Amino acid sequence: MGAPTTVTVVSSSFADFQHEIYLGGLSGAVPELPMTAAGLERRAEEVLERDAFAYVAGSASSERTAAANRSAFDRYRLLPRMLRGATAPGARDLSVEVLGTRLAAPVLTAPIGVLELLHKGGEVIAAAATKELGIGSVQSTAASSTIEEVGAAAGEWWYQLYWPADDDLARSFVRRAERAGAKAIVVTVDTPSLGWRPRDLELAHLPFLHGKGIANYLSDPVFRAKLAAPPEASADAMRAAILAWAGLFGNHALRPADLAHLREWTELPIAVKGILHPDDARQVVDAGADAVVVSNHGGRQLDGAVAALDALPTIVATVGDRADVLFDSGIRTGSDMLIALALGAKAVLYGRPWVYGLGIAGHAGVRHALRLLLADFETAMGLAGCANLAAVQRSLVVTAR
Ligand SMILES: Cc1cc2nc3c(=O)[nH]c(=O)nc-3n(C[C@H](O)[C@H](O)[C@H](O)COP(=O)(O)O)c2cc1C
């Protein structure tokens, strides 16, 4: 056999990632980065500082909810349809509109705090990677970059609000996000205080106390007005600012009715993240939420809590006719996405794997991790016989035996 001639790739899609890799193989190239989420985690453990890896990989207490998030997917199997042409080049349309945001595929990066632990400017890098791929990102309040820096780099993005124990500060965050171009506000309600996280405890490592992940507070006029001296004035002033942050981070008084304030502060759609109980879903939708994100924070908050996937069908049945339901916690593959969508999720949030990618290889690593998921998802759609998301119905999944 002679040397291979030029091969033309006829379609341009996420799934073409595999052609790119196999074509590279013709000249002896193999991917430098792992091809699975588990591989990314293993590589991250090898290359990252111990405390950074522990912060990302760790979950609460026995970590059994984190494990359950994964094993819940094993209770479902896909029942694919054949002879539908959905694998043909260009046959698939993965795009979706959710909360008024148009996405090339039904996925947004989950809000992940303190990305400076993984890479300087991590939020901006990750936001740029999602923009290139046409998917969305949810940007954390607990970020190492400011809302304005993130907004300048991101394409379609939503702002995740940790509602502080001060409504003026909460309103200031929301207004800043709106001005910076956020398309929705995602209120995370499962973290009024931090979960019990042994991996971080063993290293006595809480990044916020080192001044990391609090850039949005330090840059906020309402927060700064509470300080006797600007945080950058001296080490003592920074310590005082960190203490002020600690006093304001958790809001134990927050109730569903408070969403009415948020409604007054912004016209953006509102999603509530961290919902597992159908009654909570009903209450927040009654109070004005446009969407709920079924999530247990990747098992980092209440250990022993139900797997997010197990909570999804009931919540879809309870509020799915009047609110969008998104899914988060445990997504690792394209088939995971298909299962969550078939169970009624409108879109999913993707968490740890791209964070490992960021830590391993910066922008290239995030892009790689996102492309893994997107290519796998598009391939799975085709093989399941789904040309678009309307074809992803409840009948696509059966209970595993
Ligand atoms: C390192 C780390 C930081 C996180 N920071 C936030 C945050 O600032 N705000 C938030 O709403 N959720 C945060 N989460 C939770 C994620 O948004 C998401 O719910 C979780 O990662 C989903 O679990 P999975 O990554 O195992 O799929 C964080 C998760 C991790 C791993």
The ligand as an SDF file (V2000), in Angstrom:
LIG
                    3D

 31 33  0  0  0  0  0  0  0  0999 V2000
  -14.1730   22.6350   42.1060 C   0  0  0  0  0  0  0  0  0  0  0  0
  -15.6470   22.8800   42.0320 C   0  0  0  0  0  0  0  0  0  0  0  0
  -16.1230   24.1760   42.2800 C   0  0  0  0  0  0  0  0  0  0  0  0
  -17.4860   24.4480   42.1850 C   0  0  0  0  0  0  0  0  0  0  0  0
  -17.9270   25.7350   42.3670 N   0  0  0  0  0  0  0  0  0  0  0  0
  -19.2430   26.0080   42.2110 C   0  0  0  0  0  0  0  0  0  0  0  0
  -19.7060   27.3460   42.2890 C   0  0  0  0  0  0  0  0  0  0  0  0
  -18.9360   28.2780   42.4840 O   0  0  0  0  0  0  0  0  0  0  0  0
  -21.0330   27.5600   42.1400 N   0  0  0  0  0  0  0  0  0  0  0  0
  -21.9230   26.5410   41.9020 C   0  0  0  0  0  0  0  0  0  0  0  0
  -23.1300   26.7780   41.7680 O   0  0  0  0  0  0  0  0  0  0  0  0
  -21.4980   25.2740   41.8040 N   0  0  0  0  0  0  0  0  0  0  0  0
  -20.1840   24.9900   41.9340 C   0  0  0  0  0  0  0  0  0  0  0  0
  -19.7520   23.7050   41.8000 N   0  0  0  0  0  0  0  0  0  0  0  0
  -20.7100   22.6570   41.4180 C   0  0  0  0  0  0  0  0  0  0  0  0
  -20.8160   22.5560   39.9020 C   0  0  0  0  0  0  0  0  0  0  0  0
  -21.4500   23.6880   39.3560 O   0  0  0  0  0  0  0  0  0  0  0  0
  -21.6080   21.3230   39.4880 C   0  0  0  0  0  0  0  0  0  0  0  0
  -22.8240   21.3230   40.1710 O   0  0  0  0  0  0  0  0  0  0  0  0
  -20.8530   20.0300   39.7880 C   0  0  0  0  0  0  0  0  0  0  0  0
  -19.5100   20.1580   39.3810 O   0  0  0  0  0  0  0  0  0  0  0  0
  -21.5290   18.8730   39.0750 C   0  0  0  0  0  0  0  0  0  0  0  0
  -20.9000   17.6690   39.4000 O   0  0  0  0  0  0  0  0  0  0  0  0
  -19.8890   16.9250   38.3970 P   0  0  0  0  0  0  0  0  0  0  0  0
  -18.8070   17.9110   38.0870 O   0  0  0  0  0  0  0  0  0  0  0  0
  -19.3930   15.7740   39.1860 O   0  0  0  0  0  0  0  0  0  0  0  0
  -20.6790   16.5400   37.1840 O   0  0  0  0  0  0  0  0  0  0  0  0
  -18.3880   23.4010   41.8730 C   0  0  0  0  0  0  0  0  0  0  0  0
  -17.9110   22.1220   41.6260 C   0  0  0  0  0  0  0  0  0  0  0  0
  -16.5570   21.8570   41.6840 C   0  0  0  0  0  0  0  0  0  0  0  0
  -16.0640   20.4790   41.3470 C   0  0  0  0  0  0  0  0  0  0  0  0
  1  2  1  0
  2  3  1  0
  2 30  2  0
  3  4  2  0
  4  5  1  0
  4 28  1  0
  5  6  2  0
  6  7  1  0
  6 13  1  0
  7  8  2  0
  7  9  1  0
  9 10  1  0
 10 11  2  0
 10 12  1  0
 12 13  2  0
 13 14  1  0
 14 15  1  0
 14 28  1  0
 15 16  1  0
 16 17  1  0
 16 18  1  0
 18 19  1  0
 18 20  1  0
 20 21  1  0
 20 22  1  0
 22 23  1  0
 23 24  1  0
 24 25  2  0
 24 26  1  0
 24 27  1  0
 28 29  2  0
 29 30  1  0
 30 31  1  0
M  END
$$$$
